[in-house]
Amino acid sequence: MKNAAAKTEQIIDQPARIRTLRRIAEATADGVWPAIDLTLPYIDGTENLPRDGRFFLVGNHTQTGMGEVWLTCLSVRQAVGTRVRPLTERGMGSMPGLAGDLLAACGGVVGTPENANKLMQNNETLLVFPGGGREIGKFRGEEYQLKWQGRAGFARVAIANDYPIVPVGHVGGDDVYRSVWERDSLMGKLTQKVGQAITGKPDMTIPLVRGIGPTLIPNPQRMYLRFGEPIDTTQPDGISDDEWVATVKKTTQTALETILQELQDIRAEDPFRGLSPLAWRKAVRPNAASF
């Protein structure tokens, strides 16, 4: 119990080696941003981010996995100046050695209720993808679909700490690679069986994908990011805990699904969606300057 409590405390008061790596990571992030900006990522809604940094970002995973994490964290840093603390899968967040130190320096924390509570008590900015790894491996036709079945922990911890939720949608990552088969096809079912035999988890299958043509060379894609309006999680009188958790989860999911559809509509009309240099000046721009 003491070791667990000590680890929880260390997500706030990080060891000296982590603080050193954090300074390096932040300097690198600031240096990398101009290069990212050259690709004109479509970033909208940063005016919805509470300036005190006290909010809980809830987003969607794509087949790039980490692409949406970095773009979200860098965008928040540019707009508000706060460090985002992504809540990660237990296996990833518990990596030993330098890899684990680098993840911690970049803000990563194992996504447990205890850790989330500790971060919220310290008024930090959090990020979670309720679908987890299940949203990364998508079969054909599942692009930009949320897989939140049985995942309501984010709503429960936000309510407990009276933390506003900011839905953040990411489009572009599911077009870098495209799945070859549909889930219900013969090969799709075979892929799921093989994946389950390897991982022991039927919903964590990584389908066969392709990039440019039949290769695994990634398709160049413009990235689209939108921050929605904050969702108040303050529990009204006369509503049970379980009912309010379900309401907050549904409200967040609906808001995020709306954002994803809006971004896909924008992307469909954008001649720069494939990062063609010839269409650079015709790129669709957000209605308002993000920062």
Residue frames relative to the residue before (quaternion, step in Angstrom):
aa qw qx qy qz dx dy dz
M 1.0000 0.0000 0.0000 0.0000 0.00 0.00 0.00
K 0.6407 0.5267 -0.3268 0.4530 3.57 1.01 -0.81
N 0.6492 0.5165 -0.3220 0.4560 3.58 0.97 -0.86
A 0.6488 0.5131 -0.3185 0.4630 3.59 0.99 -0.84
A 0.6543 0.5076 -0.3098 0.4672 3.59 0.98 -0.88
A 0.6423 0.5270 -0.3227 0.4534 3.57 1.01 -0.81
K 0.6556 0.5072 -0.3142 0.4628 3.58 0.98 -0.84
T 0.6300 0.5252 -0.3351 0.4637 3.57 1.05 -0.75
E 0.6489 0.5131 -0.3164 0.4643 3.59 0.98 -0.83
Q 0.6639 0.5424 -0.3071 0.4132 3.59 1.02 -0.79
I 0.5614 0.5813 -0.4220 0.4109 3.62 1.16 -0.22
I 0.6761 0.4109 -0.2831 0.5421 3.59 1.28 -0.29
D 0.7711 0.2229 -0.1107 0.5860 3.56 0.74 -1.10
Q 0.0857 -0.8521 0.5158 0.0246 3.56 0.31 1.27
P 0.5970 -0.5777 0.4142 0.3719 3.61 -1.13 0.61
A 0.6876 -0.5106 0.3302 0.3968 3.56 -1.24 0.52
R 0.6513 0.5227 -0.3349 0.4364 3.61 0.93 -0.82
I 0.6433 0.5063 -0.3191 0.4776 3.59 1.08 -0.71
R 0.6402 0.5216 -0.3302 0.4572 3.59 0.99 -0.79
T 0.6325 0.5223 -0.3285 0.4682 3.57 1.05 -0.73
L 0.6669 0.4862 -0.2932 0.4826 3.57 0.93 -0.91
R 0.6068 0.5583 -0.3587 0.4375 3.59 1.07 -0.66
R 0.6483 0.5115 -0.3227 0.4624 3.59 0.93 -0.85
I 0.6449 0.5077 -0.3169 0.4753 3.58 1.02 -0.81
A 0.6620 0.5172 -0.3032 0.4497 3.58 0.94 -0.92
E 0.6719 0.4936 -0.3019 0.4623 3.58 0.95 -0.85
A 0.6362 0.5102 -0.3283 0.4767 3.58 1.03 -0.76
T 0.6385 0.5207 -0.3183 0.4688 3.57 1.04 -0.79
A 0.6427 0.5323 -0.3184 0.4496 3.58 0.97 -0.89
D 0.6655 0.4933 -0.3000 0.4730 3.56 0.94 -0.88
G 0.6740 0.4975 -0.2924 0.4612 3.58 1.06 -0.73
V 0.6729 0.5067 -0.2866 0.4565 3.56 1.11 -0.73
W 0.5524 0.6685 -0.3935 0.3051 3.59 1.06 -0.71
P 0.6400 0.5228 -0.3631 0.4304 3.69 0.83 -0.76
A 0.6416 0.5125 -0.3290 0.4663 3.60 1.05 -0.72
I 0.6390 0.5077 -0.3225 0.4795 3.58 1.01 -0.78
D 0.6458 0.5486 -0.3105 0.4309 3.55 1.00 -0.87
L 0.5709 0.6011 -0.3771 0.4129 3.59 1.17 -0.47
T 0.6602 0.4874 -0.3018 0.4853 3.60 1.20 -0.51
L 0.3618 -0.7725 0.4522 0.2605 3.59 1.34 0.05
P 0.0321 0.7991 -0.5994 0.0331 3.63 0.56 0.98
Y 0.3944 -0.7032 0.5416 0.2381 3.56 -0.98 0.88
I 0.0666 0.8096 -0.5727 0.1103 3.57 -0.29 1.28
D 0.0368 0.8221 -0.5572 0.1109 3.53 -0.53 1.22
G 0.7841 0.3884 -0.2548 0.4117 3.55 -1.24 0.51
T 0.3700 0.7431 -0.4990 0.2488 3.62 1.16 0.23
E 0.5546 0.5960 -0.4005 0.4204 3.61 1.23 -0.31
N 0.6119 0.5575 -0.3473 0.4405 3.60 1.26 -0.27
L 0.5652 0.6143 -0.3882 0.3906 3.60 1.22 -0.26
P 0.4353 -0.6885 0.5081 0.2800 3.62 -0.72 1.01
R 0.4590 -0.7379 0.4314 0.2424 3.56 -0.71 1.10
D 0.6177 0.5448 -0.3625 0.4361 3.61 1.17 -0.29
G 0.4967 -0.6915 0.4078 0.3300 3.59 1.29 -0.04
R 0.5707 0.6015 -0.3766 0.4131 3.58 1.27 -0.02
F 0.4831 0.6300 -0.4772 0.3768 3.56 0.15 1.33
F 0.3662 -0.7241 0.5609 0.1644 3.51 -1.32 0.56
L 0.2235 -0.7853 0.5691 0.0974 3.57 -0.45 1.26
V 0.0481 -0.7848 0.6179 -0.0024 3.58 -0.87 0.99
G 0.0398 0.8555 -0.5081 0.0918 3.57 -0.46 1.21
N 0.5046 -0.6226 0.5120 0.3092 3.52 -1.41 -0.17
H 0.3689 -0.6996 0.5685 0.2264 3.53 -1.10 0.76
T 0.1669 -0.7505 0.6279 0.1211 3.55 -1.25 0.55
Q 0.7135 -0.4606 0.3056 0.4305 3.57 -1.27 0.04
T 0.5665 0.5672 -0.4110 0.4341 3.62 1.19 -0.15
G 0.3794 -0.7602 0.4570 0.2633 3.59 1.22 -0.38
M 0.8463 0.1095 -0.0276 0.5207 3.57 0.22 -1.26
G 0.4727 0.7043 -0.4384 0.2971 3.61 1.18 -0.33
E 0.7014 0.4623 -0.2706 0.4702 3.57 0.88 -0.94
V 0.5873 0.5686 -0.3709 0.4407 3.57 1.15 -0.59
W 0.7107 0.4623 -0.2723 0.4550 3.57 0.75 -1.06
L 0.6658 0.5008 -0.3240 0.4483 3.59 0.89 -0.86
T 0.6421 0.5168 -0.3233 0.4649 3.59 1.00 -0.78
C 0.6877 0.4889 -0.2898 0.4517 3.58 0.82 -0.99
L 0.6737 0.4907 -0.2971 0.4660 3.58 0.93 -0.88
S 0.6474 0.5241 -0.3199 0.4515 3.58 1.01 -0.79
V 0.6523 0.4974 -0.3136 0.4782 3.58 0.98 -0.80
R 0.6327 0.5266 -0.3291 0.4627 3.57 1.00 -0.80
Q 0.6700 0.4937 -0.2996 0.4666 3.58 0.96 -0.83
A 0.7368 0.4513 -0.2329 0.4463 3.57 0.93 -0.90
V 0.8193 0.2347 -0.0787 0.5171 3.57 0.87 -0.97
G 0.4262 -0.7275 0.4440 0.3032 3.56 1.16 -0.57
T 0.5905 0.5813 -0.3755 0.4153 3.59 1.24 0.13
R 0.4582 -0.6400 0.5351 0.3068 3.55 -1.26 0.42
V 0.3091 -0.7403 0.5706 0.1754 3.55 -0.93 0.94
R 0.2199 -0.7695 0.5884 0.1151 3.58 -1.01 0.88
P 0.1905 -0.8008 0.5586 0.1023 3.63 -0.14 1.24
L 0.3066 -0.7181 0.5952 0.1897 3.56 -1.02 0.87
T 0.1552 -0.8448 0.5115 0.0243 3.56 -0.52 1.22
E 0.6453 -0.4617 0.4298 0.4310 3.53 -1.37 0.15
R 0.6245 -0.5820 0.3651 0.3714 3.58 -1.06 0.73
G 0.6628 0.5173 -0.3185 0.4378 3.60 0.90 -0.86
M 0.6860 0.4736 -0.2827 0.4745 3.56 0.95 -0.86
G 0.7076 0.4806 -0.2655 0.4448 3.55 0.91 -0.92
S 0.7043 0.4428 -0.2582 0.4911 3.58 1.24 -0.33
M 0.3061 0.7754 -0.5079 0.2168 3.60 1.19 0.33
P 0.3857 -0.7356 0.5070 0.2305 3.60 -0.91 0.85
G 0.7867 0.3995 -0.2328 0.4090 3.53 -1.36 0.07
L 0.8302 -0.2359 0.1728 0.4747 3.51 -1.29 -0.51
A 0.6165 0.5573 -0.3531 0.4298 3.60 1.00 -0.79
G 0.6740 0.4869 -0.2886 0.4747 3.57 0.95 -0.88
D 0.6370 0.5263 -0.3220 0.4622 3.57 1.04 -0.78
L 0.6528 0.5127 -0.3147 0.4604 3.59 0.98 -0.83
L 0.6393 0.5187 -0.3245 0.4657 3.57 1.00 -0.82
A 0.6618 0.4986 -0.3008 0.4723 3.58 0.95 -0.88
A 0.6388 0.5315 -0.3236 0.4524 3.58 1.03 -0.79
C 0.6902 0.4498 -0.2638 0.5018 3.58 1.15 -0.66
G 0.6655 -0.5430 0.2843 0.4259 3.56 1.29 0.18
G 0.4860 0.7084 -0.4171 0.2966 3.59 1.22 -0.28
V 0.0134 -0.7857 0.6165 -0.0489 3.54 -1.01 0.94
V 0.5328 -0.5967 0.4810 0.3588 3.58 -1.05 0.72
G 0.4017 -0.7728 0.4492 0.1990 3.57 -0.73 1.08
T 0.2319 0.7493 -0.5804 0.2187 3.56 0.34 1.27
P 0.6218 -0.5358 0.3962 0.4114 3.62 -1.15 0.44
E 0.6271 0.5513 -0.3413 0.4316 3.59 1.02 -0.78
N 0.6849 0.4777 -0.2848 0.4708 3.57 0.91 -0.92
A 0.6434 0.5159 -0.3241 0.4635 3.58 0.98 -0.84
N 0.6369 0.5260 -0.3241 0.4612 3.59 0.96 -0.83
K 0.6556 0.5205 -0.3132 0.4485 3.57 0.93 -0.91
L 0.6654 0.4985 -0.3011 0.4669 3.58 0.94 -0.88
M 0.6716 0.4935 -0.3010 0.4635 3.59 0.98 -0.81
Q 0.6156 0.5322 -0.3421 0.4698 3.55 1.09 -0.64
N 0.6948 0.4232 -0.2531 0.5236 3.56 1.25 -0.48
N 0.4581 -0.7321 0.4059 0.2990 3.60 1.35 0.31
E 0.3567 0.7448 -0.4913 0.2768 3.58 0.99 0.81
T 0.5087 -0.6200 0.5067 0.3164 3.54 -1.36 0.29
L 0.1129 -0.8160 0.5665 0.0194 3.58 -0.69 1.12
L 0.1292 -0.7638 0.6279 0.0759 3.54 -1.28 0.51
V 0.0604 0.7932 -0.6036 0.0526 3.57 -0.93 0.90
F 0.2014 -0.7200 0.6500 0.1361 3.52 -1.29 0.60
P 0.3128 -0.8041 0.4660 0.1959 3.62 -0.03 1.23
G 0.6402 0.5365 -0.3365 0.4348 3.60 1.09 -0.58
G 0.2615 -0.7980 0.5037 0.2028 3.57 1.24 -0.41
G 0.8253 -0.2205 0.1806 0.4874 3.54 -1.17 -0.66
R 0.5422 0.6360 -0.3989 0.3774 3.59 1.21 -0.41
E 0.6808 0.4919 -0.2883 0.4597 3.59 1.16 -0.58
I 0.5786 0.6006 -0.3842 0.3961 3.59 1.19 -0.29
G 0.7439 0.3642 -0.2027 0.5224 3.58 0.88 -0.95
K 0.0803 0.8174 -0.5608 0.1042 3.58 -0.10 1.29
F 0.3488 -0.7005 0.5817 0.2219 3.53 -1.08 0.79
R 0.6993 -0.4626 0.3249 0.4375 3.57 -1.26 0.30
G 0.7721 0.3035 -0.2551 0.4967 3.55 -0.88 1.00
E 0.6659 0.4994 -0.3035 0.4637 3.61 1.25 -0.15
E 0.3354 0.7713 -0.4890 0.2313 3.59 1.27 0.12
Y 0.8673 0.0762 -0.1000 0.4817 3.54 -1.08 0.95
Q 0.4654 0.6322 -0.4781 0.3938 3.57 1.10 0.68
L 0.3862 -0.7169 0.5348 0.2256 3.56 -1.01 0.85
K 0.1332 -0.7712 0.6187 0.0696 3.56 -1.11 0.76
W 0.1487 0.8352 -0.5022 0.1676 3.53 0.40 1.30
Q 0.2737 0.7894 -0.5190 0.1804 3.60 1.16 0.28
G 0.8495 0.0995 -0.1058 0.5071 3.55 -0.76 1.11
R 0.6174 0.5410 -0.3465 0.4539 3.60 1.25 0.14
A 0.2089 0.7811 -0.5593 0.1827 3.60 -0.15 1.30
G 0.3662 0.7681 -0.4682 0.2383 3.59 1.26 0.09
F 0.6146 0.5623 -0.3570 0.4228 3.58 1.04 -0.76
A 0.6568 0.5047 -0.3076 0.4682 3.59 1.01 -0.82
R 0.6533 0.5317 -0.3182 0.4349 3.58 0.95 -0.86
V 0.7044 0.4500 -0.2796 0.4724 3.60 0.87 -0.91
A 0.6141 0.5360 -0.3536 0.4589 3.62 1.08 -0.61
I 0.6515 0.5098 -0.3082 0.4697 3.57 0.98 -0.86
A 0.6542 0.5387 -0.3154 0.4270 3.57 0.91 -0.92
N 0.7691 0.3300 -0.1703 0.5202 3.57 1.11 -0.69
D 0.4032 -0.7314 0.4580 0.3044 3.58 1.33 0.19
Y 0.3275 0.7607 -0.4777 0.2931 3.54 1.00 0.96
P 0.3949 -0.7085 0.5214 0.2649 3.63 -0.81 0.88
I 0.2962 -0.7383 0.5824 0.1673 3.56 -1.10 0.79
V 0.1225 -0.7686 0.6247 0.0638 3.56 -0.96 0.93
P 0.2702 -0.7621 0.5608 0.1781 3.63 -0.45 1.12
V 0.0451 -0.7957 0.6040 0.0038 3.59 -0.95 0.88
G 0.1485 -0.8211 0.5499 0.0361 3.54 -0.58 1.22
H 0.1285 -0.7882 0.6006 0.0377 3.54 -1.06 0.85
V 0.0058 -0.7826 0.6214 -0.0371 3.56 -0.82 1.08
G 0.5738 0.5533 -0.4459 0.4070 3.55 -1.01 0.86
G 0.6674 0.5444 -0.2993 0.4106 3.55 0.98 -0.84
D 0.6808 0.4704 -0.2979 0.4759 3.59 1.11 -0.59
D 0.6510 0.4885 -0.3216 0.4839 3.57 1.31 0.08
V 0.4751 0.6463 -0.4482 0.3946 3.59 1.27 -0.07
Y 0.7563 0.0499 -0.0302 0.6516 3.54 1.12 -0.84
R 0.1663 -0.7765 0.6007 0.0920 3.56 -1.08 0.72
S 0.4713 -0.6795 0.4881 0.2792 3.55 -0.96 0.91
V 0.4787 -0.6967 0.4691 0.2556 3.54 -1.08 0.80
W 0.8160 0.2132 -0.0794 0.5314 3.57 0.92 -0.90
E 0.4847 -0.6083 0.5367 0.3272 3.53 -1.34 0.32
R 0.6441 -0.5593 0.3582 0.3795 3.57 -1.15 0.61
D 0.7548 0.4099 -0.2149 0.4648 3.60 0.90 -0.91
S 0.4725 0.6530 -0.4616 0.3705 3.61 1.24 0.14
L 0.6897 -0.4717 0.3435 0.4288 3.56 -1.27 0.30
M 0.7035 0.4459 -0.2697 0.4833 3.59 0.86 -0.96
G 0.6070 0.5538 -0.3535 0.4471 3.56 1.11 -0.62
K 0.6616 0.4955 -0.2991 0.4768 3.58 0.96 -0.86
L 0.6341 0.5209 -0.3271 0.4686 3.57 1.04 -0.79
T 0.6325 0.5343 -0.3266 0.4558 3.59 0.98 -0.85
Q 0.6565 0.5159 -0.3103 0.4544 3.58 0.97 -0.85
K 0.6479 0.5146 -0.3206 0.4613 3.58 1.01 -0.78
V 0.6488 0.5025 -0.3119 0.4787 3.57 1.00 -0.84
G 0.6579 0.5185 -0.3084 0.4508 3.56 0.93 -0.87
Q 0.6559 0.5054 -0.3098 0.4673 3.56 0.98 -0.82
A 0.6390 0.5283 -0.3275 0.4531 3.57 1.03 -0.78
I 0.6934 0.4749 -0.2738 0.4678 3.58 1.06 -0.75
T 0.8053 0.3038 -0.1309 0.4920 3.57 0.82 -1.05
G 0.3937 -0.7114 0.4909 0.3129 3.57 1.14 -0.55
K 0.6869 0.4233 -0.2653 0.5278 3.59 1.31 0.10
P 0.3384 -0.7865 0.4778 0.1964 3.60 -0.37 1.19
D 0.7146 0.4434 -0.2615 0.4736 3.60 1.13 -0.51
M 0.6309 0.5271 -0.3371 0.4588 3.61 1.24 0.24
T 0.2987 0.7839 -0.4928 0.2312 3.58 1.20 0.50
I 0.2233 -0.7393 0.6186 0.1449 3.58 -1.03 0.80
P 0.2645 -0.8017 0.5136 0.1536 3.62 -0.31 1.20
L 0.6024 -0.5298 0.4442 0.3990 3.55 -1.31 0.25
V 0.0540 -0.8105 0.5832 -0.0098 3.58 -0.81 1.02
R 0.1854 -0.7502 0.6191 0.1400 3.54 -1.34 0.25
G 0.3306 -0.7258 0.5666 0.2070 3.53 -1.24 0.51
I 0.8007 -0.0383 0.0794 0.5926 3.57 -0.43 -1.24
G 0.8169 -0.0160 -0.0377 0.5753 3.57 -0.56 1.16
P 0.7727 -0.3120 0.2337 0.5010 3.60 -0.90 -0.87
T 0.5519 0.6495 -0.3727 0.3669 3.60 1.29 0.01
L 0.5021 -0.6221 0.5028 0.3288 3.52 -1.39 0.01
I 0.3726 0.6926 -0.5154 0.3403 3.58 1.22 0.41
P 0.4349 -0.7410 0.4355 0.2686 3.63 -0.54 1.09
N 0.4670 -0.6465 0.5313 0.2857 3.53 -1.14 0.73
P 0.4059 -0.6883 0.5282 0.2872 3.65 -0.74 0.90
Q 0.0483 0.8122 -0.5751 0.0846 3.57 -0.76 1.05
R 0.4233 -0.6477 0.5665 0.2836 3.53 -1.10 0.73
M 0.3149 -0.7501 0.5544 0.1756 3.57 -1.06 0.77
Y 0.1670 -0.7816 0.5991 0.0470 3.54 -1.05 0.92
L 0.0038 0.8022 -0.5927 0.0724 3.55 -0.74 1.12
R 0.0399 0.7958 -0.6033 0.0351 3.56 -0.92 0.89
F 0.2405 -0.7423 0.6128 0.1248 3.54 -0.99 0.98
G 0.3044 -0.7727 0.5324 0.1637 3.56 -0.75 1.05
E 0.6729 -0.4715 0.3715 0.4322 3.53 -1.32 0.02
P 0.5694 -0.6112 0.4186 0.3563 3.62 -1.01 0.75
I 0.2773 -0.7418 0.5924 0.1479 3.54 -1.11 0.79
D 0.3645 -0.7400 0.5283 0.2012 3.57 -0.66 1.14
T 0.1856 -0.8106 0.5489 0.0845 3.59 -0.76 1.02
T 0.3665 0.7375 -0.4925 0.2815 3.60 1.26 0.17
Q 0.3770 -0.7663 0.4813 0.1974 3.57 -0.63 1.14
P 0.3690 -0.7346 0.5229 0.2251 3.61 -0.71 1.02
D 0.5831 -0.5595 0.4506 0.3793 3.55 -1.24 0.40
G 0.8020 0.3335 -0.2282 0.4398 3.54 -1.16 0.64
I 0.6522 0.4579 -0.3265 0.5082 3.59 1.25 0.12
S 0.4483 -0.7066 0.4767 0.2693 3.59 -0.79 1.00
D 0.6686 -0.5097 0.3632 0.4015 3.54 -1.26 0.46
D 0.6936 0.4817 -0.2886 0.4512 3.58 0.79 -1.00
E 0.6466 0.5208 -0.3228 0.4544 3.57 0.99 -0.81
W 0.6830 0.4801 -0.2998 0.4617 3.57 0.95 -0.83
V 0.5962 0.5441 -0.3600 0.4679 3.61 1.07 -0.67
A 0.6689 0.4935 -0.3007 0.4675 3.58 0.90 -0.92
T 0.6454 0.5269 -0.3187 0.4520 3.59 1.02 -0.79
V 0.6702 0.4914 -0.2983 0.4693 3.58 0.90 -0.93
K 0.6342 0.5215 -0.3314 0.4648 3.58 0.97 -0.81
K 0.6836 0.4865 -0.2890 0.4609 3.59 0.84 -0.98
T 0.6418 0.5249 -0.3253 0.4548 3.58 0.96 -0.84
T 0.6619 0.5040 -0.2940 0.4706 3.57 0.97 -0.90
Q 0.6679 0.5059 -0.3043 0.4532 3.57 0.89 -0.94
T 0.6569 0.5072 -0.3118 0.4626 3.59 0.93 -0.87
A 0.6505 0.5168 -0.3158 0.4583 3.58 0.96 -0.88
L 0.6801 0.4866 -0.2915 0.4646 3.58 0.95 -0.88
E 0.6404 0.5163 -0.3301 0.4630 3.58 0.98 -0.76
T 0.6235 0.5271 -0.3335 0.4713 3.59 1.08 -0.70
I 0.6410 0.5213 -0.3154 0.4668 3.59 0.97 -0.87
L 0.6634 0.5142 -0.3085 0.4477 3.58 0.90 -0.92
Q 0.6566 0.4935 -0.3169 0.4742 3.58 0.98 -0.77
E 0.6364 0.5268 -0.3253 0.4601 3.58 1.00 -0.82
L 0.6787 0.4849 -0.2966 0.4650 3.58 0.92 -0.86
Q 0.6308 0.5167 -0.3412 0.4676 3.60 1.03 -0.67
D 0.6266 0.5241 -0.3331 0.4708 3.58 1.08 -0.72
I 0.6418 0.5118 -0.3149 0.4765 3.58 1.02 -0.83
R 0.6576 0.5246 -0.3035 0.4475 3.55 0.92 -0.95
A 0.6421 0.5518 -0.3283 0.4189 3.58 0.96 -0.84
E 0.7316 0.4018 -0.2214 0.5042 3.59 1.14 -0.63
D 0.5822 0.6177 -0.3526 0.3939 3.58 1.28 -0.03
P 0.3200 -0.7722 0.5114 0.1994 3.65 -0.48 1.10
F 0.6639 0.5013 -0.2988 0.4675 3.59 1.26 -0.30
R 0.3707 0.7755 -0.4632 0.2162 3.60 1.25 0.05
G 0.7183 0.3958 -0.2474 0.5160 3.60 1.18 -0.51
L 0.4931 -0.6951 0.3887 0.3501 3.59 1.32 0.38
S 0.2499 0.7754 -0.5383 0.2159 3.58 1.06 0.69
P 0.4595 -0.6995 0.4683 0.2832 3.63 -0.69 1.02
L 0.6263 0.5632 -0.3343 0.4228 3.58 1.11 -0.67
A 0.7269 0.4039 -0.2291 0.5060 3.60 1.22 -0.51
W 0.3125 0.7993 -0.4749 0.1949 3.58 1.29 0.10
R 0.7295 0.4372 -0.2499 0.4629 3.59 0.81 -0.97
K 0.6771 0.4729 -0.2935 0.4814 3.59 1.24 -0.31
A 0.3519 0.7651 -0.4800 0.2456 3.59 1.27 0.09
V 0.4869 -0.6454 0.5064 0.2997 3.55 -1.01 0.85
R 0.1913 -0.7940 0.5706 0.0865 3.58 -0.88 0.96
P 0.5705 -0.5519 0.4610 0.3968 3.62 -1.19 0.44
N 0.6135 -0.5785 0.3974 0.3619 3.55 -1.19 0.59
A 0.7804 0.1560 -0.0842 0.5996 3.54 1.14 -0.74
A 0.5739 -0.5816 0.4395 0.3731 3.56 -1.12 0.60
S 0.4158 -0.7276 0.4881 0.2439 3.55 -0.84 0.97
F 0.7696 -0.1793 0.1249 0.6000 3.57 0.99 -0.82
